[in-house]
Amino acid sequence: MKFGNSANYLAAVNAYSTALLHCPDSAKKARQKILNVFKSIENLKTKAVKAETAAQISLTDANTQRKKVASINEAFRLILLAQQKVQDDPTIALRIAEAALRLYPIPLIKEEAYRIYSQHAFYKTIIDDGVGYVAMSPDATKFLTVDLNGETLKLWNIDGKLLKEFAMEDKEMGAVTFSPDGTKFFICLPDSVSKLYSIEGVKLASFNGEGIASAVFSPDGTKILACLDGGEARLWSISGDLLGDLSVGREGMGGSSLIISIAFSPDGTKIVTGSENAILRLWNINGDTIRTFKGHEGSINSVAFSSDGNNILSSSDDLTARVWPVDGGAPIVLRGHESMINVAAFSLDGTKVVTGSDESLRLWSISKTGILLKVLKGHKDAVSFVTFSPDGKKIFSGADDGTVKAWDIEETYLKEFRTEGAVKSVAFSPDGKTIATGGVDRSTRLWSINGNLITMFTTTPRTSTYALAFSPDGKKLITGAGAFDNSARLWSINGSLLKTFNRQKRPVTSVAFAPNGKNILIGTNDVRPRIWSVEGDSVLDLIGHSSAINAVVYSPDGRMILTGSDDKTAILWNSHGETLRTIEHKGSVNAVAFSRDGTKFLTGSGDKTAKLWNIDGTFLKNFEGHTGAIYSIAFSPDGRKIITGSGDKTVRLWSIEGDLIGVLNGHTGSIYSVAFSPDGKNILTGASDRTAKLWDLPMTLEQFLSKNMIDPLTSRQKLEFKIK
């Protein structure tokens, strides 16, 4: 949320602070002005401020009053400042928010800090040395840099420690690149003879190329391919012998056909070039054209092959990057940059792409289409270098601001389980060794915890699975089918169909086993949840809801049942079908859960909130922060944490006291189902993006900040932002 009119708010706080010290009656009126300002704020988060401010400010001690009021003023000034800075530099914004939290860590400020933390990527500056050109060694342990003036060449370790400054005879150096084995490097000299050196700085060979703008080694390290200022690409042996030239005529967009970007295929048998006239060309090593790729509308600034050689990545002045199948298929077009894209790179596994433009980078998923995952902001000038770490957990970037930065992009999910349709339901087996997923691709799948498919349950005709649950002994699975079938089915864990429950008139939305394993509870788009015996006998209808049932669950002792409905209520029943109490939300109740000890329960709603209740119906806590409907909730096994899955594509982890612990980003669709592993160490999620994901528990904001993974505020920044 934003704090609305910050000037009005700060004026009201200042009036309150003054009155508080001199006239309590006036203070009450001033405080009311604060609350009036807050009434216009989205989600009415003012209740938190009102309650905590009233509780924490003593009216009897003037010094304590003064200090606490000053802390309140300063904390809110800083969080407002963080909100303003986040669009330009999220790393600075997060550090400012950290300072606000230290001053006055009420939930409202913590929520804003977590919003910044969960929605952005952050950097650590590795090198700040006026860098003009940068290259990373193949083993990702070192950097070579040439300064902006082309006068100094330096070798650094991956953490930015200077290892060596080379004494170079040339003072107008350009791009630099490592050999594949990391023992040599090539220096481009745009106005002179380019040279090959050993990593110790010994000159090995010279290359007269009439001015070389950029160069790459062949994968086996025996050849060097360079872009010449005259627009040709020239191939040499490592010893400096000329092997051949590549040149193109005027075609395509017209104008200059200068080759300005080059790359070898991973097997070294092909070369790709990009030119100023927007033509991408694939060559064999002998210089014969294999294929041309047309579609860009501006100069092609960078080209790269995927590690398997099946795709080519290009970036262009036309504000797009494109992923082209080598065989000539239609490209994936990546749009979103507002300026020309200077550089682009594949991740080692070929599933992601990073692109660099003016001051920002973008991270994309390219499994089938181009999906923007994150925007990385923090550079102060055009990005000129990007690459992934070999493990794909970091991105390194260099820019014309003279810095090299490392961005931590590691997702906390351990495994991804990909299906052919939206995943509507997920579950762990009681022993935690098996995962079940069900969805609209008309199958139920069992997976090992390490991601291997064990078996698929299918019916004839095949039906979608909207709900599933393991039996308490883990030997059976109950599944609920969607439209055009409306049945629930009981399976053995090896995939044998044991029983069909087909008296439902509407699609099955939810299923649950009784703790003793003898009964099954089924909820449908009808208004009556129904209890069945595992033998297939209808035992009892629960009568009380007035609209479709979205969620059902048994209490751990089997004595109670909790149901959620589109009628905006959750009903707590005894096992005989008698209503014990009714809970209300402002939207449909989509999810329900009992704590393991049975003393509390949760409800999740289309009103974007989850609520914690005592078993006697006493309201305990509200969990707010999602920007979409909550579709699934779960207690951790120890009852100290909860997770919520939402239509806003995020999963949130909370303490039972209501504090946000972490946010899981990684799905690209609504989260329909969440579950804790039996040992509480992992989280399982299912989403409309056709995947289920297995996650570690997310790192908290406090843990993240304590690991020194991002830049601290400099002394100058602290002075600028008035942070003590």
Secondary structure by P-SEA (a helix, b strand, c coil): ccccaaaaaaaaaaaaaaaaaccaaaaaaaaaaaaaaacccccccaaaaaaaaaaccccccaaaaaaaaaaaaaaaaaaaaaaaaccccaaaaaaaaaaaaaccccaaaaaaaaaaaacbbbbbbcccccccbbbbcccccbbbbbcccccbbbbbccccccccccccccccccbbbbcccccbbbbbbcccccccccccccccccccccccccccccccccbbbbbccccbbbbbcccccccbbbbbcccccccccccccccccccccbbbbbcccbbbbbbcccccccccccccccccccccccccccbbbbbccccbbbbbcccccccccccccccccccccccccccbbbbbcccbbbbbbcccccccccccccccccccbbbbccccccccccccccbbbbbbbcccccbbbbcccccccccccccccbbbbbccccbbbbbcccccccbbbbcccbbbbccccccccccbbbbbbcccccbbbbbcccccccccccccccccccccccccccbbbbbccccbbbbbcccccccccccccccccccccccccccbbbbbccccbbbbbccccccccccccccccccccccccccbbbbbccccbbbbbcccccccccccccccccccccccccccbbbbbccccbbbbbcccccccccccccccccccccccccccbbbbbccccbbbbbcccccaaaaaaacccccccaaaaaaaccc
